[in-house]
Structure formats: C-alpha cells, structure tokens
C-alpha cells in the first residue's frame, strides 16, 4: 500500500504543469488508436481516429467527475490521476493479440459498441460483465481485462484517500456503470433521436456528433468544479443580448434562403442536421465569447471607467487565465463549426478574425469610427450567409440583402457607443458621441435607426412588417433620445423586432 501511496503522490505532483498531463493523454490515445487499427488490420482513417479520440476524451471527463465526488479532492489532482491512468488503454490490444489469433479476432471479436438489436438483454450484460460475445455486441477479452484493472485501480485510489471500503465499492460500481454506458452509447443516441421522431442507424458521424454534445456538457461540469468562481464570472460577463443578436443572424439567413431561393424547402431534421443546428448555436456562442474576451483584454483601461464590474477590472479573473479561456473558446468554436463542414469553420474563423483585428493591436480598428461599425456589420452578414448557405446550399445572397445588412448595421450599431461616452472621451477614442457630442449623436443615431426600420420594406416586401417596424422604429427613437438613456431597452426592442420577422416569415412560408 505504501508503494501505491508513493505513486499517487508522484502523479498528483502540483509542480508538473497540467498541460503535460493533457499532452500525455492525447499522445497515449493517438498511439492506442494507431496500434489498434494496425494490429487488427482496420483502415487507418482520420474519421476513426477522431471518433476514438473524442470518445476517450469524453470518458475521461466523466471519470474525473466521478472521482472528484468520490474523494472530494481538487479537480487539478483528479485530472492528473485520471489522465495518467489512461496508460492502461494500451492493454486491450495487447491482451487480445496474445489471447486470440488475429484472424480469429477479426471474424469473432469486435471492439465496439453494444448495438440495439444485437446486444440482447442489456441488464444481463451489465451484471455479467458485458455478457456473451455476439456479432457487433462484444467487449473483447482484452477490453474486459483492461476495464477490470482500471476498476481495481479506482478502488485502491479511493480507499487510500477515504479509508472506506463501502465508499470505495460504491464509487467503483458507479465507475463500471459509466464505462458500460459508454459501450452502450448507441442506446442513448437512439433515445435522443426518438425525441425528434428520427430513426436510428449507426454511423461514425452520428456517434461523433453525440459524443461532441456529451463532451460539451461534461466539460462544462468539470469547468464548474474546477472553479465555480470563474464559471459564474464568465456566465455573468456574457453580453447576452449581443450574443442573441448574432445567433439570430444565422436563423435570419436560413429564413432568407427559404424566401429567396427557388425550390428551397424547409429542411426536415435527420441524423446529421439535428446535431448541425445545435453545433451552429454552440460555435457562434463560443466565437462571440472569444471575441468578447479579447475585446475586454484590450479595453482594460477603458472599462475601468465604463464597466468597472467586468472580470478584469474587478480582479475576478487574472489576465493569464482570461487568455487561456480565450484560447479554449477559440478551439471550441473551431471544433463545432468544423464538425458541420469545413466551409462553416472558415466562416466562423473569419468572424473571429474580424473581431480580433477590430479589438486587438496592431490595427485595433475599433478606434476608427465608421470602419469599426462596418466590421460589426460584416460579421452580422457572415452569419446570415452561414444560415443562407446551410439551407440553400448556395452562398449567393441577393445583393439587396447584402447592401441592406452592411449599410443598416453600420448606421444603427453606433448606439453601443452612447453608454461608453465618458470612458471613450477620457481616452481620446473617436466615436460618433465623442466627435459630435452626446446630444447631437443621439439624434443622428435615432434617425439612422428609424430609417433602417423603414427601409426594411424594400427588402422584405411585407406591409404587415412595415407597419410593425415603423412603430418599433419610433419607439427606438424615444429610447435613444431619452435623457435617461439605457442601452438595454434599445437592444431588447431590436431583438424583439428580429423575432417578429422570424416568426412572421416562418408562419407565412
């Protein structure tokens, strides 16, 4: 037992950077993937490697959560232990190669999922340690040995930490249940698809998509357990109304495709699209949060005056950790957009790129009055194009929509500078309010807002929407020119107008 304690102490060593453990994990997974495919004569394809990698990563997150509640240690320690423990995944292919002949393995044994229609009685399989072998429903001898060793290691670790046989046994059984659930993942996928009245048919893409969804949920839980303070701070810092704006732009683009492209019909959900719609929302949200973080980093001095409650200015988050979070959200935005298609990854990448040069040196184009707002308009157009392209398969948007989007948003988005007037003026930032003065700029921005709502008729060709938008336009004039100006009513009213357009258009297709 002393040797186990010494080994655990070494693994939990806080002086070793966490990033080393993460790199170790992905190197081990990559080697295991190649080793398995090579030995058993499987095609060495990127799709399989990506499938196995996201599967192992998701499983690792689940095990981290279990072990955290089992021993009540800090997530950093648990992460080190779990990621190091993945060295055991080398065992399955080795044992299978020794126990079975390779040709016999290929014919009878199968490292894969327990499939609906093939696995038989799942309760029997659960209580009999995966049960009998069957076509497309077998955990191989090597896999079973591997899992058994992992469970023993979990039991020993929990017992050393908590000195409780019962606690160790309970959480070891929970660990087994979770591992078994990963082998039975198709059953959960089938249940998920049933919510949308969709038929289940196994494919690598389907499993990867479900794993990506599960990964985000578990990663969020791990982040929360790692630092409740940081998790809550990031949630509070999200400019939810601006995030909603960009999310809605994507759906506006989808509806515009249905309106303007002949023979384009509302797409029925299928195994792929039900995840694609979700991934679009996730990718856009992550891209927006990345852009927000980078903007907050460069606006530190301005925010001391304009927004002292922000994470950096209030010292709730260190600049080092804030930059790490920016990198994480950049990666997440890239992964979930790439999971749909490479073209959408490129569009999300451009979205983040435009916001980066908008906020960050050396260019920092946000200090140029008209150009800064034009970049925001371009990013809105990019998301409209994404929705348009996904639904129609054609990126050729009618020119009138492009012109209206670029001119309209460039004009009206100046209202976001009103609340920052004091800070921008103190630091010499040129915006309409600092150039024209607060009173004159509010009148001009209000006129821009009203004219944009009125001009929407020439794009939408709907008398009903014209009447509604005219009313909303005058309401916005009132909010903007008010002596007690607040940004929230302006933004909320704008969001409502977009929702009115979406709902009305959808009902009249």
Buried (B, 14 or more C-beta within 10 A) or exposed (E): EEEEEEBBEEBBEEEBEEEEBBEBBBEBBBEBBEBBBEBBEEEEEEEBBBBBBBBBBBBBBBBBBBBBEBBEBBBEBBBBBBBBBBEBBBBBBBBBBEBBEEEEBEEBBBBBBBBBEBBEEBEEBBEEEBBEEBEBBBBBBBBBBBBEBBBEBBBBBBBBBBEEEEBBEEBBEBBBEBBBBBBBBBBEBBEBBEEEEBEBEBEEEBBBBBBBBBBBEBBEBBBBBBBEEBBEBBEEBEBEBBBBBBBBBBBBBBBBBBBBBEEBEEBEBEBEBBBBBBBBBBBBBBBBBBBBBBBBBBBEEBBBBBBEEBBBBBEBBEEEEBBBBBEBBBEBBBBBBBBBEEBBBEBBBBBBBBBBBBBBEEEEBBBBBEEBBBBBBBBBBBBBBBBBBBBBEEEEBBEEBEEBBBBBBBBBBBBBBBBBBBBBBBBEBBBBBBEBEBEEBBEBBBBBBBBBBBBBBEBBEBEEBBEBBBEBBBBBBEBBBEEEBEBEBBBBBBBEBBEBBBEBBEEEE
